[in-house]
Amino acid sequence: MPPAADPSVVIVTARPDAGALVRIVSPAHTSRVLDTAPAALAALGEGTADLVLIEDSPHLDGVALVRDLRRLPHLVGTSLMLIGAGDPAATRRRALEAGATDVVLPPLDGFDLQIRARNLIALARAQGTARLQAADLARAREQAETERAQREREIIHRLILAAEFRDDQAGDHLTRVAGCVIAIADGLGLSEQEANDIALASTMHDIGKIGVADSILHKAGPLTEAERTEMMQHALRGYRMLHDSDSPLLRLAAEIALTHHERWDGSGYPRGLAGEAIPLPGRITAVADVFDALISDRVYKPGWPPEQARRFLEEHAGSHFDPACVRAFVSRWDEIAALIADRPASQAA
């Protein structure tokens, strides 16, 4: 329905006395009469109506006015009725091609014209109600999506907090990994949304380590074969924790948890995948995770200088790492160096 300031029916006619048309078409509706096409275009340039009735005549090209009004975006759904003149078949065809909703041809039947007008007004109002309902539904869907995303991020945040209870260095490590993931994804040409999703999901790549004993997780010396085997289980455990979620983001995190220790040459774990059989988010996270592990101080080793860690990635591109991901990483080196400067990896910092 149009706003209160807009008439329900606009009648455009060049006849000197339009009273008869007003009485027939809109006896129960607010109406406005205009006598020229420019006046109609000016009045309806921003306003609207339930029905625009246009009477074609030698003094008013009704078909052209229909075409011009239909080009106005806010009148796309407005009912346009043309009272035709001239050859009936040609007039009807031209009017419908121009965008008329209905065409009435002489001789005019007042009762028929009134019924048609009433039906078109009812149709316009029903369509207006449907548009409002669709807009309400769209807003509700958008709100629900926003709330879902907020819940997902809260779940992820709380899972990260749980990981930090086991390893107080996890927070900064995950932040740097996520920053490197965004840089790599950008270098690969992924969209901002894709990059952000992979980065957020990557923060849970080691969530399976919650199930690893402290004696192994914090061991200062080399791991025994049995301990190494136990540590390697974290990839599968992380996947099992996350994979059956209804959340696409958590399922993405499960995929990363499972595949971030796979290697390009097939020598990784847990499934020995190789090349592009490894999902791209896992290949991206592998580069970011290893780089940050190399530059970070650990109880069993000091951190490497960032440039040395970068050379390691370049030397192992094509064996450990996807070469494209390494190239993308190197192409964004200035951004990564700034990230490291902002969040240093040393224990002292």
C-alpha positions in Angstrom: 0.0 0.0 0.0 1.3 3.5 -0.8 2.2 5.9 2.0 -0.7 8.1 3.2 0.6 11.1 1.2 0.2 9.2 -2.1 -3.1 8.8 -3.8 -4.4 5.3 -4.4 -5.3 6.0 -8.0 -3.6 8.4 -10.4 -5.6 9.1 -13.6 -3.7 10.6 -16.5 -6.1 11.9 -19.2 -6.2 14.8 -21.7 -10.1 15.0 -21.6 -11.3 18.3 -20.2 -13.7 16.7 -17.7 -12.2 13.6 -16.0 -15.0 13.4 -13.4 -16.7 10.5 -15.1 -13.5 8.4 -15.0 -12.9 9.3 -11.4 -16.5 8.3 -10.4 -16.1 5.0 -12.3 -12.6 3.9 -11.4 -12.1 5.2 -7.8 -15.4 5.9 -6.1 -14.0 4.5 -2.8 -10.3 5.5 -3.2 -8.3 8.7 -3.1 -7.5 9.8 -6.6 -5.5 12.5 -8.4 -6.0 13.6 -12.0 -3.1 14.7 -14.2 -3.5 16.0 -17.8 -0.1 15.6 -19.4 2.7 13.0 -19.5 5.3 15.4 -18.1 3.0 16.1 -15.2 2.5 12.4 -14.5 6.3 11.7 -14.7 6.9 14.6 -12.3 4.3 13.5 -9.8 5.3 9.8 -9.9 9.0 10.4 -10.1 9.2 9.8 -6.4 5.6 9.1 -5.4 3.6 6.0 -6.1 0.1 4.7 -6.3 -1.9 1.5 -6.2 -3.1 2.1 -9.8 -2.1 4.4 -12.6 -4.9 4.7 -15.2 -3.7 6.2 -18.5 -6.1 7.2 -21.3 -4.4 7.1 -24.7 -5.5 9.9 -27.1 -4.2 12.1 -29.9 -3.0 14.6 -27.2 -1.4 12.0 -24.9 0.8 9.1 -26.0 -0.3 6.6 -23.4 1.9 3.7 -24.5 5.0 6.0 -24.3 4.0 7.1 -20.8 3.5 3.5 -19.7 7.1 2.7 -21.0 8.6 5.7 -19.2 6.8 4.9 -15.9 7.8 1.3 -16.0 11.5 2.3 -16.2 11.2 4.0 -12.8 12.5 1.4 -10.2 10.0 2.2 -7.5 7.1 1.7 -10.0 8.2 -1.8 -11.2 5.4 -3.4 -9.2 2.7 -0.7 -9.8 -0.4 -1.6 -11.8 -0.5 0.4 -15.0 -3.9 0.3 -16.9 -4.1 1.8 -20.4 -7.4 2.9 -22.0 -6.4 2.4 -25.6 -7.3 4.1 -28.8 -6.8 3.3 -32.5 -6.4 -0.2 -33.8 -7.3 -2.6 -30.9 -4.9 -5.4 -31.7 -1.9 -3.2 -32.3 -2.7 -1.0 -29.3 -2.9 -4.0 -27.0 0.3 -5.5 -28.2 2.2 -2.2 -28.0 0.9 -1.5 -24.5 1.7 -4.9 -23.1 5.2 -4.8 -24.6 5.7 -1.4 -22.9 4.8 -2.8 -19.5 1.1 -2.2 -19.1 -0.6 -4.5 -16.5 -4.0 -4.3 -18.3 -5.4 -2.8 -21.5 -9.0 -1.7 -21.9 -10.3 -0.9 -25.4 -13.3 1.1 -26.4 -16.2 1.0 -26.3 -15.8 1.4 -22.5 -18.0 -0.5 -20.1 -18.1 1.4 -16.8 -18.9 -1.6 -14.7 -16.1 -3.7 -16.3 -13.7 -0.8 -15.9 -14.6 -0.5 -12.2 -14.1 -4.2 -11.6 -10.8 -4.3 -13.4 -9.6 -1.2 -11.4 -10.7 -2.7 -8.1 -8.9 -5.9 -8.8 -5.7 -4.2 -9.8 -5.8 -2.0 -6.7 -6.3 -5.2 -4.6 -3.5 -6.9 -6.4 -1.2 -3.9 -5.9 -1.9 -3.8 -2.1 -1.5 -7.6 -1.8 1.9 -7.3 -3.6 2.9 -4.4 -1.3 2.0 -6.5 1.7 4.0 -9.4 0.3 7.0 -7.2 -0.3 6.8 -5.9 3.3 6.6 -9.4 4.6 9.5 -10.5 2.4 11.6 -7.6 3.8 10.6 -8.6 7.3 11.7 -12.1 6.7 14.9 -11.0 5.1 15.7 -8.9 8.2 14.8 -11.8 10.4 17.1 -14.1 8.5 19.9 -11.6 8.6 19.4 -11.2 12.4 19.4 -15.0 12.8 22.6 -15.3 10.7 24.3 -12.6 12.8 23.3 -14.3 16.0 24.5 -17.7 14.6 27.8 -16.2 13.6 28.2 -14.7 17.1 27.4 -18.0 18.7 30.0 -19.7 16.5 32.6 -17.2 17.4 31.8 -17.6 21.1 32.2 -21.3 20.9 35.5 -21.0 19.1 36.7 -18.4 21.7 35.8 -20.7 24.5 37.5 -23.6 22.9 40.6 -21.5 22.4 40.5 -20.6 26.1 40.3 -24.3 27.0 43.5 -24.8 24.9 45.2 -22.0 26.7 44.5 -23.7 30.0 46.8 -26.5 28.7 49.3 -24.3 27.1 49.7 -20.6 28.1 51.5 -19.8 24.8 48.6 -21.0 22.7 46.8 -17.6 22.5 49.6 -15.6 20.8 50.6 -18.6 18.6 47.0 -18.9 17.3 46.8 -15.1 16.7 50.0 -15.2 14.6 48.9 -18.3 12.8 45.6 -16.7 11.9 47.3 -13.5 10.7 49.6 -15.6 8.5 46.7 -17.6 7.2 44.9 -14.4 6.1 48.1 -13.2 4.4 48.5 -16.5 2.5 44.9 -16.6 1.5 45.1 -13.1 0.2 48.2 -14.0 -1.7 46.3 -16.9 -3.3 43.5 -14.6 -4.4 40.8 -15.9 -2.0 38.0 -13.6 -1.1 38.1 -11.7 2.2 35.2 -13.9 3.5 37.1 -17.1 2.6 40.3 -15.8 4.2 38.6 -14.7 7.4 36.7 -18.1 7.7 39.9 -20.1 7.2 41.8 -17.9 9.7 39.1 -18.2 12.3 38.8 -22.0 11.8 42.6 -22.3 11.9 42.7 -21.2 15.5 41.4 -24.6 16.4 43.9 -26.6 14.4 45.5 -28.0 17.6 42.4 -28.3 19.7 43.0 -32.1 19.8 46.0 -31.5 22.1 43.6 -31.1 24.9 43.7 -34.9 25.1 47.5 -35.1 25.2 49.1 -35.6 28.6 51.1 -32.8 30.1 54.1 -35.0 30.5 54.2 -35.3 26.7 52.9 -31.8 25.8 55.4 -30.0 27.9 58.3 -32.4 27.7 61.6 -30.5 27.5 63.5 -33.3 25.7 62.9 -35.4 22.6 59.8 -37.5 22.5 60.0 -41.3 22.5 58.4 -43.2 19.6 55.4 -44.0 21.8 55.1 -40.4 22.9 55.4 -39.1 19.3 52.6 -41.5 18.2 50.4 -40.2 21.0 51.1 -36.6 20.1 50.2 -37.3 16.5 46.8 -38.4 17.6 45.8 -34.8 18.2 45.0 -34.3 14.6 42.4 -37.1 14.5 41.1 -36.1 18.0 40.5 -32.5 16.9 38.7 -33.7 13.9 36.4 -36.0 16.0 35.6 -33.1 18.3 34.4 -30.8 15.6 33.4 -32.7 12.4 29.8 -33.5 13.2 28.8 -30.0 14.0 25.9 -28.2 12.2 28.2 -25.2 11.9 30.0 -24.9 8.5 32.8 -23.0 10.3 33.3 -25.8 12.9 33.3 -28.3 10.1 36.0 -26.3 8.3 37.9 -26.2 11.6 37.6 -30.0 11.8 39.0 -30.3 8.2 42.0 -28.1 9.2 42.6 -30.0 12.4 42.7 -33.2 10.5 44.9 -32.1 7.6 47.4 -29.4 8.8 50.1 -32.0 9.4 49.7 -33.6 5.9 52.7 -32.9 3.6 52.7 -32.1 -0.1 54.8 -35.2 -0.9 52.5 -37.5 1.0 54.8 -38.1 4.0 52.6 -36.4 6.6 49.9 -37.7 8.9 47.4 -38.9 9.8 46.3 -40.1 6.4 49.4 -39.6 4.2 47.5 -37.3 1.7 49.6 -35.7 -1.0 49.3 -32.7 -3.3 45.9 -31.2 -3.9 44.3 -34.2 -2.2 45.1 -32.2 0.9 42.3 -29.6 1.3 43.5 -26.0 0.6 42.7 -24.7 4.2 44.9 -27.5 5.6 47.7 -26.6 3.2 47.5 -22.9 4.1 47.4 -23.6 7.8 50.4 -26.0 7.5 52.6 -23.2 6.2 51.4 -20.7 8.8 51.7 -23.2 11.7 55.2 -24.4 10.9 56.5 -20.9 10.4 55.2 -19.8 13.8 56.4 -22.9 15.5 59.9 -22.3 14.1 60.1 -18.7 15.3 58.6 -19.5 18.7 60.7 -20.3 21.8 59.8 -23.7 23.2 61.0 -25.6 26.3 63.0 -27.8 24.0 64.4 -25.2 21.6 64.9 -21.5 21.0 63.0 -19.6 18.3 64.5 -19.0 14.9 64.9 -15.6 13.4 61.9 -15.0 11.1 64.1 -14.8 7.9 65.6 -18.2 8.7 62.1 -19.7 9.1 61.1 -18.1 5.8 64.0 -19.7 4.1 63.0 -23.1 5.6 59.6 -22.8 4.0 61.1 -21.9 0.6 63.5 -24.8 0.8 60.7 -27.3 1.6 58.2 -26.0 -0.9 57.2 -28.9 -3.1 58.1 -31.5 -0.4 56.6 -30.5 2.9 54.5 -27.5 1.7 52.3 -26.6 -1.2 54.6 -24.4 -3.4 51.7 -22.0 -4.2 51.0 -21.4 -0.5 54.7 -20.7 0.1 54.8 -18.2 -2.8 51.7 -16.5 -1.4 53.4 -16.4 2.0 56.5 -14.8 0.7 54.6 -12.3 -1.4 53.0 -11.0 1.8 56.3 -10.9 3.8 56.0 -7.2 4.8 52.6 -7.9 6.3 53.8 -11.0 8.2 56.9 -9.2 9.5 54.7 -6.4 10.8 52.5 -9.0 12.5 55.5 -10.6 14.2 56.8 -7.2 15.3 53.4 -6.5 16.9 53.1 -9.9 18.6 56.6 -11.2 19.2 57.1 -15.0 19.4 59.8 -15.0 22.1 58.9 -16.2 25.6 60.4 -13.0 27.1 58.0 -10.9 25.1 
